[in-house]
Amino acid sequence: MCNPENNNREQFLKAYANLPLNTRKEIVLVLEEEGKKQPITWEVVYFEVKNNTARCEQILEKLKGLGII
């Protein structure tokens, strides 16, 4: 679960708010789960962050590592 006080979460929400609408449909990263690669769009990341899902922390750490947030 994502901590609402998480700085990565805040940085992501700021970045997402400034994205053009068409860009939000683009793939931003690929997660590997159970041996399968899952493409993740900006919209999926937003859903995961807003709903504090189990994958939220993992996704935010990957975005931070890529220098996106």
N, C-alpha and C positions, 0 to 999 in steps of 0.2 A: 504494500500500500504506500502511496505517496504521502509524505508529510506535508500538510498545508503550509507549513513554515519553510519548506524547502526552497532555497534560492534558485536551484535549477528550474523548478516549477514556475517561479515568477519570471525568470528570464525567458522560458519557453512561451509563456502567455503573452509577454510583450512582443516577442518576435512574431508569433502567430497573428497578433492583432495588426501588425504592419505588413503582412503578406497580401499581395493581390489575390483576389478570389480564385482565379484560374490556377495559380501556383499551389494553392492548398490541395489540389487533387494530385500533385506530383509525388512520386516516391522520394522519401527523404532518407530512409535507411532500410536495411534488410536484417531481420532477426532470424536466427536459426533456432527452431523449436522442434524437439523430437525428430531430429535429422532432416527436417524440412525447412527450406528457406521461405520466410514470409516477408513480402514487400510491405512496408509501412509508409502510408502517405501522411502528410501534415494533418489531414482531417482525422485519421485514425489516432495519431499521437494526441491530438486535442481531446478526442473522446476518452482515451485512456487516462489522461491527466485530469480532466474534469470529473471523471467518475471514480478516481482513486483506485484503479484496478491493480491487480497483482503485478502486471507487467510495467506499470508506470515508472518505477524507480529504474528498472533496467533500461528502458527506452531513454529516459532523461540522461542517464550516465553515458549511453552511447552517443547521444547528440552532443553532450559536453565534450566527450573525447574526440569527436569529429570537428569541434570548434564551431558548431552551428549555434550553440547557445553559450 
